[in-house]
Amino acid sequence: MNISSVLINAKKDKQERLLKEINSIKNCSVELVEDEKIIVIIESENLDEELSSYKKLEKLENIISINMVFSYQDLDEDMQKIMSANIENIANEQKDAKDIKYSGNINDKF
């Protein structure tokens, strides 16, 4: 689960419509409105969904500014995948140097 907070500044006379538009975006909810400031929470299953929601917020009209203030990513599942991938054995695998292809120099590729 990813959780992010976004600070949006918008003119007060345009806020009512803007709040409806924000709440209609998947994963977004308006948590606080104070003067011209709007705090939005994005709760998503992964980074791609989070970024998609943020980009939709950026495209809304009548926004003076938008900034992501906080972002949390639950990486437990990713860490479990890494731990079960047997990385230590792959890293310690013995290979003959002549079998390793070096691709660090891009000058020869173009």
C-alpha positions in Angstrom: 0.0 0.0 0.0 1.3 3.4 -1.0 0.1 6.5 0.9 0.9 10.1 -0.2 -0.2 13.5 0.8 -0.5 16.3 -1.7 -0.8 20.0 -1.0 -2.9 21.9 -3.6 -3.3 25.7 -3.6 -6.4 26.9 -5.4 -8.5 30.0 -5.5 -11.5 29.9 -3.1 -14.0 30.8 -5.7 -13.1 27.7 -7.8 -12.8 25.2 -4.9 -16.2 23.7 -4.9 -15.9 22.3 -8.4 -12.3 21.4 -7.9 -13.1 19.4 -4.8 -15.6 17.3 -6.7 -13.1 16.7 -9.5 -10.4 15.6 -7.0 -12.8 13.2 -5.2 -13.7 11.7 -8.6 -10.1 10.7 -9.2 -9.3 7.1 -8.3 -7.3 6.7 -5.1 -7.7 10.4 -4.1 -9.6 11.9 -1.2 -9.8 15.4 0.1 -8.9 15.4 3.8 -8.7 19.1 4.7 -9.6 22.4 3.2 -8.3 25.6 4.8 -8.4 28.9 2.9 -6.8 28.3 -0.4 -5.1 25.1 0.7 -6.4 21.6 0.0 -4.8 18.5 1.4 -5.4 15.4 -0.7 -4.5 11.8 0.3 -3.6 9.3 -2.4 -3.9 5.7 -1.3 -2.9 3.2 -4.0 -1.7 -0.4 -4.3 1.5 0.4 -6.2 3.7 3.3 -7.5 2.2 3.2 -11.0 -1.3 3.9 -9.6 0.0 6.6 -7.3 1.8 8.4 -10.1 -1.2 8.1 -12.4 -3.5 9.7 -9.7 -0.9 12.5 -9.1 -0.7 13.2 -12.9 -4.5 13.5 -13.1 -4.4 15.9 -10.2 -1.8 18.0 -12.0 -4.0 18.3 -15.0 -6.9 19.8 -13.2 -7.8 23.4 -14.0 -7.9 26.2 -11.4 -4.9 24.9 -9.5 -2.3 27.5 -8.5 0.2 25.0 -7.3 0.5 21.3 -6.5 3.2 19.6 -4.4 3.6 16.1 -3.1 4.5 16.6 0.6 4.9 13.0 1.8 5.0 9.6 0.3 5.1 6.2 2.0 5.6 2.9 0.2 5.1 -0.5 1.8 8.0 -2.5 0.5 7.5 -5.6 2.6 6.3 -7.6 -0.4 9.2 -6.4 -2.6 11.7 -7.3 0.1 10.2 -10.8 0.5 10.6 -11.3 -3.3 14.2 -10.2 -3.1 15.0 -12.4 -0.1 13.4 -15.5 -1.8 15.2 -14.9 -5.1 18.4 -16.5 -3.9 20.5 -13.4 -4.7 23.4 -14.6 -2.6 24.0 -17.7 -4.7 23.7 -15.7 -7.9 26.2 -13.1 -6.6 28.7 -15.8 -5.5 28.4 -17.9 -8.7 31.9 -18.5 -10.1 32.3 -17.6 -13.8 35.2 -17.6 -16.1 36.2 -14.0 -16.9 36.2 -14.8 -20.7 32.5 -15.7 -20.4 31.5 -12.3 -19.1 30.4 -9.8 -21.7 31.4 -6.2 -20.9 28.8 -3.6 -22.1 30.0 -0.5 -20.3 31.3 1.3 -23.3 28.5 2.6 -25.6 30.9 4.1 -28.1 31.3 0.8 -29.9 27.5 0.3 -30.2 26.8 3.4 -32.2 
